[in-house]
Amino acid sequence: MSDLLVTVHTPTLGTGRGLRVYGLARALAVHGRVDIVYSVFGAAEPAPEYAVANIHLHPVPATRGLRRVAAYAQA
């Protein structure tokens, strides 16, 4: 069994939020596989520190951009 960690930003270490996500991911990775699903936002690539055993990254492209623009234009 693996753990799933979902974040709305690309995992980096440049902010407090990024460091908290990294700390949580590393703590979970000590006990087994961790799948991190993240929206590509804020940075193009995850921090290289995430390339450790038991951490598997899964980028998800944001797809709501055009719908959001249409909703704003309609409003």
C-alpha atoms as one frame of an Amber mdcrd trajectory, in Angstrom:
protein
   0.000   0.000   0.000   1.215   3.541  -0.704   0.396   6.988   0.604  -0.969
   9.705  -1.653   0.020  13.326  -1.142  -1.703  15.951  -3.295  -0.487  19.524
  -3.657  -1.625  22.382  -5.890   1.918  23.655  -6.497   5.021  22.104  -8.007
   7.029  20.659  -5.079   9.954  23.007  -4.424  11.873  24.063  -1.348  11.843
  27.853  -1.782   8.992  28.626   0.622   7.698  27.518   3.997   4.881  25.675
   2.250   7.410  23.851   0.088   9.504  22.844   3.076   6.424  21.531   4.910
   5.391  19.398   1.924   8.945  18.076   1.614   9.140  17.244   5.320   5.841
  15.408   5.182   6.843  13.502   2.040  10.179  12.435   3.535   8.531  11.338
   6.779   6.003   9.230   4.878   8.737   7.813   2.600  10.512   6.334   5.613
   7.542   3.994   6.044   6.851   3.128   2.391   5.950   4.375  -1.036   4.620
   7.938  -1.396   2.926   9.129  -4.575   2.884  12.914  -4.894   0.344  14.283
  -7.344   0.889  17.959  -8.063  -0.399  20.652 -10.345   2.359  22.243 -12.410
   2.189  25.730 -10.907   4.829  28.100  -9.581   7.814  26.180 -10.942   8.383
  24.079 -14.036  10.196  21.227 -12.271  10.162  19.789  -8.739  13.179  20.305
  -6.502  15.908  17.673  -7.004  15.655  16.746  -3.315  12.455  14.850  -4.133
  14.463  12.301  -6.163  14.796   9.809  -3.305  13.667   6.249  -2.811   9.956
   5.716  -2.182   8.894   9.153  -3.527   7.185   9.063  -6.914   6.108  12.334
  -8.548   3.079  12.622 -10.841   2.544  16.027 -12.507  -0.980  16.972 -13.531
  -1.373  19.834 -16.012  -3.922  22.493 -15.107  -6.866  22.244 -17.513  -9.264
  24.809 -16.144  -7.620  27.865 -17.720  -9.953  28.299 -20.697 -13.060  27.502
 -18.687 -12.030  30.020 -16.049 -11.488  32.750 -18.661 -14.902  31.987 -20.191
 -16.578  32.111 -16.757 -14.955  35.470 -15.962 -15.949  36.867 -19.348 -19.526
  35.694 -18.875 -19.727  37.180 -15.396
